[in-house]
Amino acid sequence: MKEIEEKEEEEGVKWEIRLHGRGGQGAVTASKVLAEAAYLSGFESQSIPFFGAERRGAPVMAFTRISHEAIRERSQVYSPDYVIVLDPIILQAVDVFRGLKDGGGIVINTVKSPRDFQFEQNSLIVATVDATGIAIKNNLLVAGTPVVNMPMLGAFLRIFPHIELETLEEVVMEKFGRNGEANVAAVREAYDSTIVERVRSSGRARAGSAEVSKNVRKRIAVNRPVSTPSAGVAGRTALWRDFKPEIDYEACTNCLNCWFHCPESAIKRAEDRIEIDYEFCKGCLVCSAVCPKKAIRVSREVVV
């Protein structure tokens, strides 16, 4: 782990984390707390929730990015360095290993051993912890349901050495007020009781999961957006908009900066210009913010 840490620090890479849980377990809150702890540790950080079916028990995802440099992506995390699984049952419904980089790490709320899990990557750092038992022991219950998000962050720091445990505890105390001490106790207990092993798989690694050389990454970056989204991955998001971006083609120089940064792949390249697909444009206005010529106007969209 020490060798991995030094290599990452030298290259200044960013780390992408995907959290899987079910409604009511606090996956989105965990993402925010982790991002804040990273910021207090001197990093740039970003937390992104994914809102699907918003009901208790439904599968939920959240995403965190941590970097030494400014973070310009605004998309979901498709190829995480780390995965945090808050609920063991969700493994039966969701492929939590999907896209996880070969050699990356995963933390699972389970009573099983790290070697009980199978995956297609060549090897992963697998950490297991009984976060549910820890939450019950520390009375972290909402409507009778154990809330495991903070214990899972304590477990995560066992495989992510770039944030000090004390920094996370500071954020947790401030976040939860009078319940802060119970959450901090759960964080520390999970940190101490997590089992960590590097597990090698007999299966084939996923296509593209092996580490790409720095030169290859540079060549790819020239021809693809900084985010790697897929149009429609969050559904038809036109109804999310309050404001609509519109291109002023007289001012547009076709520099492709907006296409490069669009988090939903809603900006398309035509033969001699770019176009916005309003079926998938969610109105985030990243395109307007990054346009060097101010060629993307913003108008309020009123639904009658």
Contacts in CASP RR format, 6 or more apart in sequence:
PFRMAT RR
TARGET T0000
AUTHOR 0000-0000-0000
METHOD contacts of the structure
MODEL  1
MKEIEEKEEEEGVKWEIRLHGRGGQGAVTASKVLAEAAYLSGFESQSIPF
FGAERRGAPVMAFTRISHEAIRERSQVYSPDYVIVLDPIILQAVDVFRGL
KDGGGIVINTVKSPRDFQFEQNSLIVATVDATGIAIKNNLLVAGTPVVNM
PMLGAFLRIFPHIELETLEEVVMEKFGRNGEANVAAVREAYDSTIVERVR
SSGRARAGSAEVSKNVRKRIAVNRPVSTPSAGVAGRTALWRDFKPEIDYE
ACTNCLNCWFHCPESAIKRAEDRIEIDYEFCKGCLVCSAVCPKKAIRVSR
EVVV
1 125 0 8 1.000
1 159 0 8 1.000
1 161 0 8 1.000
5 161 0 8 1.000
5 162 0 8 1.000
8 15 0 8 1.000
8 162 0 8 1.000
9 162 0 8 1.000
11 214 0 8 1.000
12 67 0 8 1.000
12 68 0 8 1.000
12 69 0 8 1.000
13 67 0 8 1.000
14 44 0 8 1.000
14 65 0 8 1.000
14 66 0 8 1.000
14 67 0 8 1.000
14 68 0 8 1.000
14 69 0 8 1.000
14 71 0 8 1.000
15 65 0 8 1.000
15 66 0 8 1.000
15 67 0 8 1.000
15 81 0 8 1.000
15 82 0 8 1.000
15 160 0 8 1.000
15 162 0 8 1.000
16 63 0 8 1.000
16 64 0 8 1.000
16 65 0 8 1.000
16 77 0 8 1.000
16 79 0 8 1.000
16 80 0 8 1.000
16 81 0 8 1.000
16 82 0 8 1.000
17 31 0 8 1.000
17 34 0 8 1.000
17 63 0 8 1.000
17 64 0 8 1.000
17 65 0 8 1.000
17 66 0 8 1.000
17 77 0 8 1.000
17 80 0 8 1.000
17 81 0 8 1.000
17 82 0 8 1.000
17 83 0 8 1.000
17 84 0 8 1.000
17 156 0 8 1.000
18 61 0 8 1.000
18 62 0 8 1.000
18 63 0 8 1.000
18 77 0 8 1.000
18 80 0 8 1.000
18 82 0 8 1.000
18 83 0 8 1.000
18 84 0 8 1.000
18 100 0 8 1.000
19 27 0 8 1.000
19 30 0 8 1.000
19 31 0 8 1.000
19 61 0 8 1.000
19 62 0 8 1.000
19 63 0 8 1.000
19 64 0 8 1.000
19 83 0 8 1.000
19 84 0 8 1.000
19 86 0 8 1.000
20 27 0 8 1.000
20 59 0 8 1.000
20 60 0 8 1.000
20 61 0 8 1.000
20 83 0 8 1.000
20 84 0 8 1.000
20 85 0 8 1.000
20 86 0 8 1.000
20 87 0 8 1.000
20 90 0 8 1.000
20 94 0 8 1.000
20 96 0 8 1.000
21 27 0 8 1.000
21 59 0 8 1.000
21 60 0 8 1.000
21 61 0 8 1.000
21 85 0 8 1.000
21 86 0 8 1.000
21 87 0 8 1.000
21 90 0 8 1.000
22 56 0 8 1.000
22 57 0 8 1.000
22 58 0 8 1.000
22 59 0 8 1.000
22 60 0 8 1.000
22 86 0 8 1.000
22 87 0 8 1.000
22 89 0 8 1.000
22 90 0 8 1.000
23 54 0 8 1.000
23 55 0 8 1.000
23 56 0 8 1.000
23 57 0 8 1.000
23 58 0 8 1.000
23 59 0 8 1.000
23 60 0 8 1.000
24 56 0 8 1.000
24 57 0 8 1.000
24 60 0 8 1.000
24 142 0 8 1.000
24 145 0 8 1.000
24 147 0 8 1.000
25 60 0 8 1.000
25 86 0 8 1.000
25 87 0 8 1.000
25 145 0 8 1.000
25 147 0 8 1.000
25 148 0 8 1.000
25 149 0 8 1.000
26 60 0 8 1.000
26 86 0 8 1.000
26 147 0 8 1.000
26 148 0 8 1.000
26 149 0 8 1.000
27 60 0 8 1.000
27 61 0 8 1.000
27 62 0 8 1.000
27 86 0 8 1.000
27 149 0 8 1.000
28 47 0 8 1.000
28 49 0 8 1.000
28 60 0 8 1.000
28 62 0 8 1.000
29 149 0 8 1.000
29 175 0 8 1.000
30 62 0 8 1.000
30 84 0 8 1.000
30 86 0 8 1.000
30 149 0 8 1.000
30 150 0 8 1.000
30 152 0 8 1.000
30 153 0 8 1.000
31 47 0 8 1.000
31 48 0 8 1.000
31 49 0 8 1.000
31 62 0 8 1.000
31 63 0 8 1.000
31 64 0 8 1.000
32 47 0 8 1.000
33 149 0 8 1.000
33 150 0 8 1.000
33 153 0 8 1.000
33 168 0 8 1.000
33 171 0 8 1.000
33 172 0 8 1.000
33 175 0 8 1.000
34 45 0 8 1.000
34 47 0 8 1.000
34 64 0 8 1.000
34 66 0 8 1.000
34 153 0 8 1.000
34 156 0 8 1.000
34 163 0 8 1.000
34 168 0 8 1.000
35 45 0 8 1.000
35 46 0 8 1.000
35 47 0 8 1.000
35 64 0 8 1.000
35 65 0 8 1.000
35 66 0 8 1.000
36 45 0 8 1.000
36 171 0 8 1.000
36 175 0 8 1.000
37 153 0 8 1.000
37 163 0 8 1.000
37 167 0 8 1.000
37 168 0 8 1.000
37 170 0 8 1.000
37 171 0 8 1.000
38 45 0 8 1.000
38 64 0 8 1.000
38 66 0 8 1.000
38 162 0 8 1.000
38 163 0 8 1.000
39 45 0 8 1.000
40 167 0 8 1.000
40 170 0 8 1.000
40 171 0 8 1.000
41 162 0 8 1.000
41 163 0 8 1.000
41 164 0 8 1.000
41 167 0 8 1.000
43 66 0 8 1.000
43 67 0 8 1.000
43 68 0 8 1.000
43 162 0 8 1.000
44 66 0 8 1.000
44 67 0 8 1.000
44 68 0 8 1.000
44 69 0 8 1.000
44 70 0 8 1.000
44 71 0 8 1.000
45 64 0 8 1.000
45 65 0 8 1.000
45 66 0 8 1.000
45 67 0 8 1.000
45 71 0 8 1.000
46 64 0 8 1.000
46 65 0 8 1.000
46 71 0 8 1.000
46 73 0 8 1.000
47 62 0 8 1.000
47 63 0 8 1.000
47 64 0 8 1.000
48 62 0 8 1.000
48 63 0 8 1.000
48 64 0 8 1.000
48 65 0 8 1.000
48 74 0 8 1.000
48 76 0 8 1.000
48 77 0 8 1.000
49 62 0 8 1.000
49 63 0 8 1.000
50 60 0 8 1.000
50 61 0 8 1.000
50 62 0 8 1.000
50 63 0 8 1.000
50 76 0 8 1.000
50 234 0 8 1.000
52 58 0 8 1.000
52 60 0 8 1.000
53 59 0 8 1.000
56 145 0 8 1.000
59 90 0 8 1.000
59 93 0 8 1.000
59 94 0 8 1.000
61 76 0 8 1.000
63 76 0 8 1.000
63 77 0 8 1.000
63 80 0 8 1.000
65 71 0 8 1.000
65 73 0 8 1.000
65 77 0 8 1.000
66 162 0 8 1.000
72 226 0 8 1.000
72 261 0 8 1.000
73 226 0 8 1.000
73 227 0 8 1.000
73 263 0 8 1.000
74 227 0 8 1.000
74 261 0 8 1.000
74 263 0 8 1.000
74 284 0 8 1.000
74 286 0 8 1.000
75 227 0 8 1.000
75 228 0 8 1.000
75 229 0 8 1.000
75 263 0 8 1.000
75 264 0 8 1.000
76 229 0 8 1.000
76 233 0 8 1.000
76 234 0 8 1.000
78 99 0 8 1.000
78 228 0 8 1.000
78 229 0 8 1.000
79 99 0 8 1.000
79 100 0 8 1.000
79 101 0 8 1.000
79 209 0 8 1.000
79 228 0 8 1.000
80 99 0 8 1.000
80 100 0 8 1.000
80 101 0 8 1.000
81 101 0 8 1.000
81 104 0 8 1.000
81 105 0 8 1.000
82 100 0 8 1.000
82 104 0 8 1.000
82 105 0 8 1.000
82 106 0 8 1.000
82 107 0 8 1.000
82 156 0 8 1.000
82 159 0 8 1.000
82 160 0 8 1.000
83 96 0 8 1.000
83 97 0 8 1.000
83 100 0 8 1.000
83 105 0 8 1.000
83 106 0 8 1.000
83 107 0 8 1.000
84 106 0 8 1.000
84 107 0 8 1.000
84 152 0 8 1.000
84 153 0 8 1.000
84 156 0 8 1.000
85 91 0 8 1.000
85 96 0 8 1.000
85 106 0 8 1.000
85 107 0 8 1.000
85 108 0 8 1.000
85 109 0 8 1.000
85 110 0 8 1.000
86 109 0 8 1.000
86 131 0 8 1.000
86 148 0 8 1.000
86 149 0 8 1.000
86 152 0 8 1.000
87 109 0 8 1.000
87 148 0 8 1.000
88 108 0 8 1.000
88 109 0 8 1.000
88 110 0 8 1.000
88 112 0 8 1.000
88 132 0 8 1.000
90 96 0 8 1.000
91 108 0 8 1.000
96 106 0 8 1.000
96 108 0 8 1.000
97 106 0 8 1.000
97 119 0 8 1.000
97 120 0 8 1.000
97 121 0 8 1.000
97 124 0 8 1.000
98 206 0 8 1.000
99 206 0 8 1.000
99 209 0 8 1.000
100 106 0 8 1.000
100 119 0 8 1.000
100 121 0 8 1.000
100 124 0 8 1.000
100 209 0 8 1.000
101 121 0 8 1.000
101 209 0 8 1.000
101 211 0 8 1.000
102 121 0 8 1.000
102 122 0 8 1.000
102 123 0 8 1.000
102 124 0 8 1.000
102 205 0 8 1.000
102 206 0 8 1.000
102 209 0 8 1.000
102 210 0 8 1.000
102 211 0 8 1.000
103 121 0 8 1.000
103 122 0 8 1.000
103 123 0 8 1.000
103 124 0 8 1.000
103 125 0 8 1.000
104 121 0 8 1.000
104 124 0 8 1.000
104 125 0 8 1.000
105 124 0 8 1.000
105 125 0 8 1.000
105 126 0 8 1.000
105 127 0 8 1.000
105 159 0 8 1.000
106 124 0 8 1.000
106 125 0 8 1.000
106 126 0 8 1.000
106 127 0 8 1.000
107 127 0 8 1.000
107 128 0 8 1.000
107 129 0 8 1.000
107 152 0 8 1.000
107 155 0 8 1.000
107 156 0 8 1.000
107 158 0 8 1.000
107 159 0 8 1.000
107 194 0 8 1.000
108 117 0 8 1.000
108 126 0 8 1.000
108 127 0 8 1.000
108 128 0 8 1.000
108 129 0 8 1.000
109 129 0 8 1.000
109 130 0 8 1.000
109 131 0 8 1.000
109 132 0 8 1.000
109 148 0 8 1.000
109 151 0 8 1.000
109 152 0 8 1.000
110 128 0 8 1.000
110 129 0 8 1.000
110 130 0 8 1.000
111 128 0 8 1.000
111 130 0 8 1.000
112 128 0 8 1.000
113 128 0 8 1.000
113 195 0 8 1.000
113 197 0 8 1.000
114 126 0 8 1.000
114 127 0 8 1.000
114 128 0 8 1.000
114 195 0 8 1.000
114 196 0 8 1.000
114 197 0 8 1.000
114 199 0 8 1.000
115 126 0 8 1.000
115 197 0 8 1.000
115 199 0 8 1.000
117 126 0 8 1.000
117 199 0 8 1.000
118 201 0 8 1.000
118 203 0 8 1.000
119 201 0 8 1.000
119 203 0 8 1.000
120 201 0 8 1.000
120 203 0 8 1.000
120 204 0 8 1.000
120 205 0 8 1.000
120 206 0 8 1.000
120 209 0 8 1.000
121 201 0 8 1.000
121 205 0 8 1.000
121 206 0 8 1.000
121 209 0 8 1.000
122 200 0 8 1.000
122 201 0 8 1.000
122 203 0 8 1.000
122 205 0 8 1.000
122 210 0 8 1.000
123 198 0 8 1.000
123 199 0 8 1.000
123 200 0 8 1.000
123 201 0 8 1.000
124 198 0 8 1.000
124 199 0 8 1.000
124 201 0 8 1.000
125 159 0 8 1.000
125 196 0 8 1.000
125 197 0 8 1.000
125 198 0 8 1.000
125 199 0 8 1.000
126 196 0 8 1.000
126 197 0 8 1.000
126 198 0 8 1.000
126 199 0 8 1.000
127 155 0 8 1.000
127 156 0 8 1.000
127 158 0 8 1.000
127 159 0 8 1.000
127 194 0 8 1.000
127 195 0 8 1.000
127 196 0 8 1.000
127 197 0 8 1.000
128 194 0 8 1.000
128 195 0 8 1.000
129 151 0 8 1.000
129 152 0 8 1.000
129 155 0 8 1.000
129 190 0 8 1.000
129 193 0 8 1.000
129 194 0 8 1.000
129 195 0 8 1.000
130 193 0 8 1.000
131 146 0 8 1.000
131 148 0 8 1.000
131 151 0 8 1.000
131 152 0 8 1.000
131 155 0 8 1.000
131 190 0 8 1.000
132 146 0 8 1.000
132 148 0 8 1.000
133 146 0 8 1.000
134 148 0 8 1.000
134 151 0 8 1.000
134 186 0 8 1.000
134 189 0 8 1.000
134 190 0 8 1.000
134 193 0 8 1.000
135 141 0 8 1.000
135 146 0 8 1.000
135 147 0 8 1.000
135 148 0 8 1.000
135 151 0 8 1.000
135 186 0 8 1.000
136 146 0 8 1.000
137 186 0 8 1.000
137 189 0 8 1.000
138 182 0 8 1.000
138 183 0 8 1.000
138 185 0 8 1.000
138 186 0 8 1.000
138 189 0 8 1.000
139 182 0 8 1.000
140 146 0 8 1.000
140 147 0 8 1.000
140 148 0 8 1.000
140 150 0 8 1.000
140 151 0 8 1.000
140 179 0 8 1.000
140 182 0 8 1.000
140 183 0 8 1.000
140 186 0 8 1.000
141 147 0 8 1.000
150 172 0 8 1.000
150 176 0 8 1.000
150 183 0 8 1.000
150 184 0 8 1.000
150 186 0 8 1.000
150 187 0 8 1.000
150 190 0 8 1.000
151 186 0 8 1.000
151 187 0 8 1.000
151 189 0 8 1.000
151 190 0 8 1.000
152 190 0 8 1.000
153 168 0 8 1.000
153 172 0 8 1.000
153 187 0 8 1.000
153 190 0 8 1.000
154 165 0 8 1.000
154 168 0 8 1.000
154 187 0 8 1.000
154 188 0 8 1.000
154 190 0 8 1.000
154 191 0 8 1.000
154 194 0 8 1.000
155 190 0 8 1.000
155 191 0 8 1.000
155 194 0 8 1.000
157 163 0 8 1.000
157 165 0 8 1.000
157 168 0 8 1.000
157 191 0 8 1.000
158 191 0 8 1.000
158 194 0 8 1.000
158 196 0 8 1.000
159 196 0 8 1.000
165 187 0 8 1.000
165 188 0 8 1.000
165 191 0 8 1.000
168 187 0 8 1.000
169 184 0 8 1.000
169 187 0 8 1.000
169 188 0 8 1.000
172 180 0 8 1.000
172 183 0 8 1.000
172 184 0 8 1.000
172 187 0 8 1.000
173 180 0 8 1.000
173 181 0 8 1.000
173 183 0 8 1.000
173 184 0 8 1.000
175 183 0 8 1.000
176 182 0 8 1.000
176 183 0 8 1.000
212 220 0 8 1.000
225 259 0 8 1.000
225 260 0 8 1.000
225 261 0 8 1.000
225 262 0 8 1.000
225 265 0 8 1.000
226 260 0 8 1.000
226 261 0 8 1.000
227 261 0 8 1.000
227 262 0 8 1.000
227 263 0 8 1.000
227 265 0 8 1.000
229 262 0 8 1.000
229 263 0 8 1.000
229 264 0 8 1.000
229 265 0 8 1.000
230 265 0 8 1.000
231 264 0 8 1.000
231 265 0 8 1.000
231 266 0 8 1.000
231 277 0 8 1.000
231 280 0 8 1.000
232 264 0 8 1.000
232 265 0 8 1.000
232 280 0 8 1.000
233 264 0 8 1.000
234 264 0 8 1.000
234 282 0 8 1.000
235 280 0 8 1.000
236 279 0 8 1.000
236 280 0 8 1.000
237 264 0 8 1.000
237 280 0 8 1.000
237 281 0 8 1.000
237 282 0 8 1.000
238 278 0 8 1.000
238 279 0 8 1.000
238 280 0 8 1.000
238 281 0 8 1.000
238 282 0 8 1.000
239 303 0 8 1.000
240 282 0 8 1.000
240 283 0 8 1.000
241 281 0 8 1.000
241 282 0 8 1.000
241 283 0 8 1.000
241 301 0 8 1.000
242 283 0 8 1.000
242 300 0 8 1.000
242 301 0 8 1.000
243 283 0 8 1.000
243 285 0 8 1.000
243 298 0 8 1.000
243 299 0 8 1.000
243 300 0 8 1.000
243 301 0 8 1.000
244 278 0 8 1.000
244 281 0 8 1.000
244 283 0 8 1.000
244 298 0 8 1.000
244 299 0 8 1.000
244 300 0 8 1.000
244 301 0 8 1.000
245 276 0 8 1.000
245 281 0 8 1.000
245 283 0 8 1.000
245 285 0 8 1.000
245 287 0 8 1.000
245 288 0 8 1.000
245 296 0 8 1.000
245 297 0 8 1.000
245 298 0 8 1.000
246 276 0 8 1.000
246 296 0 8 1.000
246 297 0 8 1.000
246 298 0 8 1.000
246 299 0 8 1.000
247 273 0 8 1.000
247 274 0 8 1.000
247 275 0 8 1.000
247 276 0 8 1.000
247 295 0 8 1.000
247 296 0 8 1.000
247 297 0 8 1.000
248 295 0 8 1.000
248 296 0 8 1.000
248 297 0 8 1.000
249 273 0 8 1.000
249 295 0 8 1.000
251 293 0 8 1.000
251 294 0 8 1.000
251 295 0 8 1.000
252 273 0 8 1.000
252 274 0 8 1.000
252 293 0 8 1.000
252 295 0 8 1.000
252 296 0 8 1.000
253 293 0 8 1.000
253 295 0 8 1.000
254 272 0 8 1.000
254 273 0 8 1.000
254 274 0 8 1.000
255 292 0 8 1.000
255 293 0 8 1.000
256 269 0 8 1.000
256 274 0 8 1.000
257 290 0 8 1.000
257 291 0 8 1.000
257 292 0 8 1.000
258 267 0 8 1.000
258 274 0 8 1.000
258 286 0 8 1.000
258 287 0 8 1.000
258 288 0 8 1.000
258 290 0 8 1.000
258 291 0 8 1.000
258 296 0 8 1.000
259 267 0 8 1.000
259 268 0 8 1.000
259 269 0 8 1.000
259 274 0 8 1.000
260 290 0 8 1.000
261 286 0 8 1.000
261 287 0 8 1.000
261 290 0 8 1.000
262 286 0 8 1.000
262 287 0 8 1.000
263 284 0 8 1.000
263 286 0 8 1.000
264 280 0 8 1.000
264 281 0 8 1.000
264 282 0 8 1.000
264 284 0 8 1.000
265 280 0 8 1.000
266 276 0 8 1.000
266 277 0 8 1.000
266 278 0 8 1.000
266 279 0 8 1.000
266 280 0 8 1.000
266 281 0 8 1.000
266 282 0 8 1.000
267 274 0 8 1.000
267 275 0 8 1.000
267 276 0 8 1.000
267 277 0 8 1.000
267 281 0 8 1.000
267 287 0 8 1.000
268 274 0 8 1.000
268 275 0 8 1.000
268 276 0 8 1.000
268 277 0 8 1.000
276 287 0 8 1.000
285 298 0 8 1.000
287 296 0 8 1.000
288 294 0 8 1.000
288 296 0 8 1.000
288 297 0 8 1.000
288 298 0 8 1.000
END
